[in-house]
Amino acid sequence: MGVGKGLIMNDFSSIVSRKKYVFWQKTPSSHQSAFIKELAEMSGVEEVILVVNSGMSEQRIALGWNAPDYGKTKILIKPEPSIIDELINQKPSKTVHIFSFLSRDRNIKAVFNRCYGSGALLGLLSEGRDWRGVKGKLRRAHGFFNERKYKDKLDFVLAIGHLSRKWHVMNGYSNSKIFDYCYVVNNQYERESIPVQNQSIKNGLVKVAFVGRLAEGKNVDLLFNVISQVEERKWYLDVIGSGELLNTFKNLSLNLKINTKVSFLGTLNNSDVFNKLRDIDVLVLPSHWDGWGAVVNEAL
């Protein structure tokens, strides 16, 4: 958690003096739980609360996500209006509210509007959006009319990845309000337990892996086309994940005549992904667009 803790201590001296932090999100996320858990354990912090509209979605469970560990954080799932009133009105001068999906979720938007002017500090935790192509122009228009209006009301933005910073600057946000942020994951293994060089490399075989949804934006076909041209080294590729393009990529591996060196392992839960990553030499994330690939943190 060094990244998250350093960000709070170094860049938010005015915020760290606050005693209470409330995160308003759609669903629990293992990409953010390690940061929120660490925040709840920081000296001087009295309370950290996560408010979500619903529990873990079926889609994320199907992708192999485990229930996130938030430690001492108090988790509220779709609380009663009286509880929301208490979160907004109790000690606002000591409170920081941090919102996700602010411009796209009416419940979170309604809470933000009630928090504004209360004396609490208000922040946004957000990725950027893909502004390329025709769909990108529509997103730009949506951002201009729906996200830009919060630029003067928010005290800070936690921008997930450099693309998020660019996105918010394009929407008129001041650079001085934007702080670089990344998804943080729990370190499940002691660094000393990981071999410096895997035995496979010593034997001349390089183990490669892709982890993610088998969907259009993940650009797995690029990985297949490139790795099929690697002849100077022996290699093996594990594809971890599932999605609508599974059969397409299986057929592509046949057409490229690399099917004997590619394994489609399907969806694995988080702990099994960690174990698999310990056994590989190279992780490839060839996405067309990723605000921050959390699997990169897991691999590191």
C-alpha positions as CSV (number, residue, x, y, z in Angstrom):
1,M,0.0,0.0,0.0
2,G,3.0,2.3,-0.2
3,V,1.5,4.1,-3.3
4,G,-1.8,5.0,-1.7
5,K,-0.4,5.9,1.7
6,G,2.3,8.2,0.1
7,L,-0.3,9.9,-2.0
8,I,-2.4,10.8,1.1
9,M,0.6,11.9,3.2
10,N,2.4,13.9,0.6
11,D,-0.3,15.5,-1.5
12,F,-3.2,15.9,0.8
13,S,-1.9,17.6,3.9
14,S,-5.2,19.5,4.2
15,I,-7.2,16.3,3.9
16,V,-5.2,14.0,6.2
17,S,-6.3,16.1,9.2
18,R,-9.8,15.0,8.6
19,K,-11.1,12.2,10.8
20,K,-13.8,10.6,8.7
21,Y,-13.8,9.3,5.1
22,V,-16.9,8.2,3.2
23,F,-16.6,6.5,-0.2
24,W,-19.8,6.4,-2.3
25,Q,-19.6,3.7,-5.0
26,K,-21.8,1.4,-7.1
27,T,-20.4,-1.9,-6.0
28,P,-17.5,-3.2,-3.9
29,S,-14.2,-3.4,-5.8
30,S,-11.1,-5.4,-5.0
31,H,-9.1,-2.8,-7.1
32,Q,-9.7,-0.2,-4.4
33,S,-10.2,-2.3,-1.2
34,A,-6.5,-2.4,-0.3
35,F,-6.2,1.4,-0.3
36,I,-9.5,1.9,1.7
37,K,-8.4,-0.8,4.2
38,E,-5.0,0.9,4.7
39,L,-6.7,4.3,5.1
40,A,-9.0,2.8,7.8
41,E,-5.9,1.7,9.8
42,M,-4.0,5.1,9.5
43,S,-3.2,6.9,12.8
44,G,-5.6,9.7,13.4
45,V,-8.4,8.4,11.2
46,E,-11.5,7.7,13.3
47,E,-13.8,6.2,10.7
48,V,-13.9,5.0,7.1
49,I,-17.2,4.0,5.6
50,L,-18.0,2.5,2.2
51,V,-21.5,3.0,0.8
52,V,-22.5,0.9,-2.2
53,N,-25.7,0.6,-4.1
54,S,-25.4,-3.2,-4.2
55,G,-23.2,-6.1,-3.3
56,M,-20.7,-7.8,-5.6
57,S,-22.2,-8.0,-9.1
58,E,-22.9,-11.4,-10.7
59,Q,-20.7,-10.2,-13.6
60,R,-17.7,-9.7,-11.4
61,I,-18.3,-13.0,-9.6
62,A,-18.3,-14.7,-13.0
63,L,-15.0,-13.1,-13.7
64,G,-13.5,-14.7,-10.7
65,W,-13.5,-11.8,-8.3
66,N,-13.4,-12.6,-4.6
67,A,-15.2,-10.6,-1.9
68,P,-12.8,-7.7,-1.2
69,D,-11.2,-7.3,2.2
70,Y,-11.8,-3.8,3.5
71,G,-10.5,-4.5,7.0
72,K,-12.0,-2.2,9.7
73,T,-14.0,-0.2,7.1
74,K,-17.7,-0.1,7.8
75,I,-19.7,-1.2,4.7
76,L,-23.2,-0.1,4.1
77,I,-25.2,-1.6,1.2
78,K,-28.1,0.6,0.0
79,P,-28.6,2.2,3.5
80,E,-31.9,3.8,4.6
81,P,-32.4,7.5,4.0
82,S,-32.0,8.2,7.7
83,I,-28.5,6.7,7.7
84,I,-27.6,8.7,4.6
85,D,-28.8,11.8,6.4
86,E,-26.5,11.0,9.3
87,L,-23.5,10.4,7.0
88,I,-24.0,13.8,5.4
89,N,-24.9,15.9,8.4
90,Q,-22.8,14.5,11.2
91,K,-19.4,16.4,11.7
92,P,-19.1,17.6,8.1
93,S,-16.1,19.8,8.9
94,K,-14.2,16.6,9.8
95,T,-15.4,14.5,6.9
96,V,-14.2,13.8,3.4
97,H,-16.7,12.3,0.8
98,I,-15.1,10.6,-2.2
99,F,-17.4,9.7,-5.1
100,S,-17.2,7.3,-8.0
101,F,-19.5,7.3,-11.1
102,L,-20.6,10.8,-10.1
103,S,-22.0,11.9,-13.5
104,R,-23.5,8.5,-14.3
105,D,-25.3,7.3,-11.2
106,R,-28.3,9.3,-10.1
107,N,-28.2,8.0,-6.4
108,I,-24.5,9.1,-6.0
109,K,-25.2,12.3,-7.8
110,A,-28.1,13.1,-5.4
111,V,-25.9,12.5,-2.4
112,F,-23.2,14.7,-3.9
113,N,-25.6,17.6,-4.3
114,R,-26.7,17.3,-0.7
115,C,-23.1,17.2,0.5
116,Y,-22.1,20.3,-1.5
117,G,-21.9,23.3,0.8
118,S,-22.1,21.2,4.0
119,G,-18.5,22.0,5.0
120,A,-17.2,18.5,4.0
121,L,-14.4,18.1,1.5
122,L,-15.6,16.5,-1.7
123,G,-13.5,14.3,-4.0
124,L,-13.9,12.3,-7.2
125,L,-12.2,8.9,-7.7
126,S,-12.4,8.1,-11.4
127,E,-10.8,6.6,-14.5
128,G,-10.8,8.6,-17.8
129,R,-13.0,7.7,-20.7
130,D,-11.9,6.7,-24.2
131,W,-12.2,9.9,-26.3
132,R,-11.1,8.3,-29.6
133,G,-13.3,7.8,-32.7
134,V,-17.0,8.4,-33.2
135,K,-18.0,6.9,-29.8
136,G,-15.2,8.9,-28.2
137,K,-16.7,12.2,-29.6
138,L,-20.0,11.2,-28.0
139,R,-18.2,10.6,-24.7
140,R,-16.5,13.9,-25.0
141,A,-19.9,15.6,-25.4
142,H,-21.3,13.7,-22.5
143,G,-18.3,14.7,-20.4
144,F,-18.5,18.4,-21.4
145,F,-22.2,18.7,-20.4
146,N,-22.3,16.2,-17.5
147,E,-18.8,16.1,-15.9
148,R,-17.6,19.6,-16.5
149,K,-20.3,21.1,-14.2
150,Y,-18.6,19.5,-11.2
151,K,-15.1,21.0,-11.8
152,D,-15.7,24.0,-9.5
153,K,-17.6,22.0,-6.8
154,L,-15.1,19.3,-6.3
155,D,-12.1,19.9,-4.0
156,F,-9.9,17.2,-5.6
157,V,-9.8,14.4,-8.2
158,L,-8.0,11.1,-7.7
159,A,-7.2,10.3,-11.3
160,I,-6.8,6.6,-12.0
161,G,-3.9,6.6,-14.5
162,H,-2.5,9.3,-16.7
163,L,-5.4,9.0,-19.2
164,S,-7.8,10.1,-16.4
165,R,-5.7,13.2,-15.8
166,K,-5.9,14.1,-19.5
167,W,-9.7,13.4,-19.6
168,H,-10.4,15.7,-16.7
169,V,-8.1,18.5,-18.0
170,M,-10.0,18.2,-21.3
171,N,-13.2,18.7,-19.3
172,G,-11.9,21.9,-17.8
173,Y,-10.6,20.7,-14.5
174,S,-7.6,22.5,-13.0
175,N,-4.4,20.5,-12.9
176,S,-3.9,21.7,-9.3
177,K,-7.0,19.7,-8.3
178,I,-6.0,16.5,-10.0
179,F,-3.8,13.9,-8.2
180,D,-2.4,10.8,-9.8
181,Y,-3.8,7.6,-8.4
182,C,-3.7,4.0,-9.3
183,Y,-5.6,0.8,-8.3
184,V,-3.8,-0.9,-5.5
185,V,-3.9,-4.6,-4.7
186,N,-3.0,-6.6,-1.6
187,N,0.5,-8.1,-1.6
188,Q,-0.4,-11.8,-1.0
189,Y,3.2,-13.1,-1.1
190,E,6.4,-12.1,0.6
191,R,8.8,-10.8,-2.0
192,E,11.6,-13.1,-0.7
193,S,9.5,-16.1,-1.6
194,I,9.5,-15.3,-5.3
195,P,12.4,-16.8,-7.2
196,V,14.6,-14.2,-9.0
197,Q,14.5,-16.3,-12.2
198,N,11.9,-19.0,-13.0
199,Q,13.2,-22.4,-13.7
200,S,11.4,-22.3,-17.1
201,I,13.7,-19.5,-18.4
202,K,16.8,-21.5,-17.3
203,N,15.4,-24.4,-19.4
204,G,15.0,-22.0,-22.4
205,L,11.2,-21.8,-22.2
206,V,9.5,-18.4,-21.6
207,K,6.1,-18.6,-20.0
208,V,3.8,-15.8,-21.1
209,A,0.3,-15.0,-19.8
210,F,-2.7,-12.8,-20.5
211,V,-5.2,-12.1,-17.8
212,G,-8.5,-10.4,-18.6
213,R,-11.8,-10.5,-20.5
214,L,-11.8,-12.0,-23.9
215,A,-13.5,-9.0,-25.5
216,E,-12.9,-6.6,-28.3
217,G,-11.1,-3.9,-26.3
218,K,-8.5,-6.2,-24.8
219,N,-6.7,-6.6,-28.1
220,V,-5.8,-10.3,-27.6
221,D,-5.5,-10.8,-31.3
222,L,-2.5,-8.5,-31.4
223,L,-0.8,-10.6,-28.8
224,F,-1.5,-13.8,-30.8
225,N,-0.3,-12.3,-34.1
226,V,2.9,-11.0,-32.5
227,I,3.8,-14.0,-30.4
228,S,3.2,-16.3,-33.4
229,Q,6.3,-14.7,-35.0
230,V,8.6,-15.4,-32.1
231,E,10.9,-18.2,-33.3
232,E,14.2,-17.5,-31.6
233,R,12.9,-18.5,-28.1
234,K,10.6,-21.4,-27.0
235,W,7.5,-20.0,-25.4
236,Y,4.1,-21.0,-23.9
237,L,1.1,-18.8,-23.5
238,D,-1.6,-19.1,-20.8
239,V,-4.8,-17.2,-21.5
240,I,-6.7,-16.6,-18.3
241,G,-10.3,-15.3,-18.6
242,S,-13.4,-15.8,-20.6
243,G,-15.7,-13.7,-22.8
244,E,-17.6,-13.4,-26.0
245,L,-14.6,-13.8,-28.2
246,L,-13.3,-17.0,-26.7
247,N,-14.1,-19.1,-29.7
248,T,-12.8,-16.4,-32.0
249,F,-9.4,-16.5,-30.3
250,K,-9.3,-20.3,-30.3
251,N,-9.9,-20.3,-34.0
252,L,-7.2,-17.6,-34.4
253,S,-4.7,-19.8,-32.5
254,L,-5.5,-22.6,-34.9
255,N,-5.1,-20.4,-38.0
256,L,-1.8,-19.1,-36.7
257,K,-0.7,-22.7,-35.9
258,I,0.1,-21.9,-32.3
259,N,-2.7,-23.8,-30.7
260,T,-0.3,-26.4,-29.2
261,K,1.5,-23.6,-27.4
262,V,-1.6,-21.8,-26.1
263,S,-3.8,-22.9,-23.2
264,F,-7.2,-21.3,-22.5
265,L,-7.6,-21.6,-18.8
266,G,-11.0,-19.9,-18.4
267,T,-12.0,-17.8,-15.4
268,L,-9.9,-18.2,-12.3
269,N,-10.6,-16.7,-8.9
270,N,-8.2,-14.0,-7.6
271,S,-6.1,-16.3,-5.4
272,D,-5.6,-18.8,-8.3
273,V,-4.6,-15.9,-10.6
274,F,-2.0,-14.9,-8.1
275,N,-0.6,-18.4,-7.9
276,K,-0.5,-18.6,-11.7
277,L,1.3,-15.3,-12.0
278,R,4.0,-16.6,-9.7
279,D,4.8,-19.3,-12.3
280,I,5.1,-17.1,-15.4
281,D,7.9,-15.0,-16.8
282,V,6.1,-12.3,-18.8
283,L,2.6,-10.8,-18.4
284,V,1.2,-9.0,-21.5
285,L,-1.6,-6.5,-21.3
286,P,-2.3,-5.4,-24.9
287,S,-5.5,-3.5,-24.3
288,H,-6.7,-0.8,-26.7
289,W,-7.5,1.2,-23.6
290,D,-7.0,0.6,-19.8
291,G,-7.3,3.4,-17.3
292,W,-5.1,1.3,-15.0
293,G,-4.5,-2.5,-15.5
294,A,-4.8,-3.8,-11.9
295,V,-3.4,-7.1,-13.1
296,V,-0.1,-5.3,-13.7
297,N,0.1,-4.5,-9.9
298,E,-0.7,-8.2,-9.2
299,A,2.1,-9.3,-11.5
300,L,4.6,-6.9,-10.0
